[in-house]
């Protein structure tokens, strides 16, 4: 039975710059996927595009392609990525220019239609309230503060681009598992109602979507993982019947076992019997994992159900300002002293008429991760005090930043670690999840 090998070389924008290079150099894969997008990422890209219409995509993706293009073409590896962001055509043009400079030719597929920022009013007028999935509020509540709006479109557009001869496919906001599912649809000819097979492909993409998180990264039994410095990124070998083996390239660090794969399976999991994707609904409770040894885990039993009639929409909007600052507090009674310093700063702000909507006091190393749960150590020699605030008024947040330095000399003794200047007010980009009827969304696939 024919098998397709799909590797993932990036789990997020900012992941290892060398992982995809090594995957290509070592070879033995048919497809390489790379995931760049998160909710905040799209908002950043929209702002870039507003300033310069030739931007709005992951520019370091172009730098990567310059490093790997000769190998990519020589080994006939196809690359699928959402690096197109909110401007896939501009990303394609940049890649074409890079290839031309190198004396190479490349066919690039671009997928558009997920970016609906310019269509929000049209869609609401057509009867799509774009209500918040968690609160039920209509989009009109924050409409004037929206910075990005992108639909998680289905994976068949990726298959279409590959079918038209694309060697690199640039998408925007497809689903994360869809980066792997699209090539499988193309290779095996899976139909839109082949729910179990689409579920299997979705599982394959879900397991690999976070890069090395399924091959030893972020693993609970971290002390058992060999060679973190040389960790291998995942490869999934998928058969036409939907069965798959999760593995990694030989000679790389990390590990792939039943538990590393299981931990990734439950990542971002809601109802495990009804995992909703644009292409199908997956029953994760039907999966069976078998550890075959040698960093190979077989996954079988994927079951799917018809997809919903809606797409999920990722909407970002401005939600005020925030700032954080920290001080290292040392000496006897460090915990008590750090708490006092926090109270001093908040009281001084209150006296100045500056009370923020939200404040947070954390003692890093004491209670920042598990407040009220983990036991507090007895009188440690030092502790890091971290203070944070949020408010819709930028002036209040900026005023907060002016109070940390003075306490070093006009507060208790033993304060150090103030570096990098005053905490700066940062604009908050919040997430608004919504649904839109599928019949209102159309995609465009171009290959050239």
WOZI-V755375 format. One record per pair of residues at least 24 apart in sequence whose ideal C-beta (glycine too) atoms are under 6 Angstrom apart, sorted by the first residue. I is the first residue (numbers start at 1). GAP is how many residues later the second one is. Records with the same first field share a line. If there is no record, write none. Layout:
I: GAP ; GAP
This chain:
1: 238 ; 239
2: 238
3: 234 ; 236
4: 26 ; 183 ; 234
5: 24 ; 25 ; 230 ; 232
6: 25 ; 174 ; 230
7: 25 ; 228
8: 25 ; 200 ; 203 ; 226
9: 25 ; 224
10: 24 ; 25 ; 201
11: 24 ; 199 ; 200
13: 28
15: 196
19: 214
21: 46 ; 47
23: 210
24: 44 ; 47 ; 48
26: 223
27: 48
29: 48 ; 206
31: 47 ; 152
32: 45 ; 47
33: 47 ; 146 ; 147
34: 47
35: 141 ; 174
36: 46 ; 47
37: 45
39: 275 ; 277 ; 392
40: 389
42: 106 ; 108
43: 104 ; 105 ; 273 ; 386
45: 40 ; 41
46: 40 ; 101 ; 102
49: 37 ; 38
54: 36
56: 29 ; 30 ; 31
57: 26 ; 27 ; 28 ; 30 ; 33 ; 34
58: 25 ; 27
62: 32 ; 36
65: 30
66: 32
69: 35
78: 89
79: 89
80: 78 ; 89 ; 99
82: 89 ; 92
84: 86 ; 87 ; 88
86: 29
88: 24 ; 82
91: 79
92: 78
106: 61
107: 58 ; 59 ; 60 ; 340
108: 60
109: 52 ; 57 ; 60 ; 338
110: 60 ; 336
111: 46 ; 60 ; 332 ; 334
112: 332
113: 329 ; 330 ; 331
114: 36 ; 37 ; 39 ; 58 ; 59
115: 35 ; 57
116: 33 ; 35
117: 32
120: 29
123: 317
128: 308
130: 304
132: 300
133: 300
142: 175
145: 172 ; 173
146: 171
147: 169
148: 168
149: 166
150: 164
151: 160 ; 162 ; 290
152: 126 ; 159 ; 160
153: 290
154: 124 ; 125
155: 26 ; 27 ; 124
157: 286 ; 288
158: 24
159: 26 ; 27
160: 285
161: 284 ; 286
162: 24
164: 283
165: 282
166: 281
175: 102 ; 103
176: 33
177: 25 ; 28 ; 29 ; 32
180: 24 ; 25
181: 24
184: 54
188: 52
195: 85 ; 109 ; 110
196: 107 ; 108
197: 45
198: 81 ; 82 ; 106
199: 81 ; 83 ; 103 ; 104 ; 105
200: 42 ; 102
202: 75 ; 80
203: 99
204: 32 ; 34 ; 40
207: 39 ; 57
208: 26 ; 28
213: 51
214: 46 ; 47 ; 50
215: 33 ; 39 ; 41
216: 38 ; 39
219: 41
225: 30
226: 27
227: 26
242: 60
243: 57
244: 55
245: 51 ; 53
246: 51
247: 48 ; 49
248: 47
256: 39 ; 41
257: 34
258: 31 ; 33 ; 39
261: 36
278: 33
279: 28
280: 24 ; 27
281: 24
309: 129
310: 125 ; 127
311: 125 ; 127 ; 130
313: 121 ; 123
315: 117 ; 119
316: 113
317: 113 ; 115
319: 109 ; 111
320: 70 ; 71 ; 72 ; 108
321: 73 ; 76 ; 104
322: 68 ; 104 ; 106
323: 74 ; 77 ; 78 ; 100 ; 102
324: 64 ; 99
325: 62 ; 79 ; 98
326: 58 ; 60
327: 58 ; 88 ; 90 ; 91
328: 56 ; 88 ; 89
329: 54 ; 56 ; 85 ; 86
330: 52 ; 84
331: 83
334: 46 ; 48 ; 49
335: 48
337: 75
338: 25 ; 45 ; 47
341: 44 ; 66 ; 70
342: 43 ; 45
344: 63 ; 67
345: 58
348: 55
354: 42 ; 45
356: 33 ; 35 ; 40
357: 34
358: 32
359: 30
360: 28
361: 26
362: 24
394: 31
397: 28
398: 27
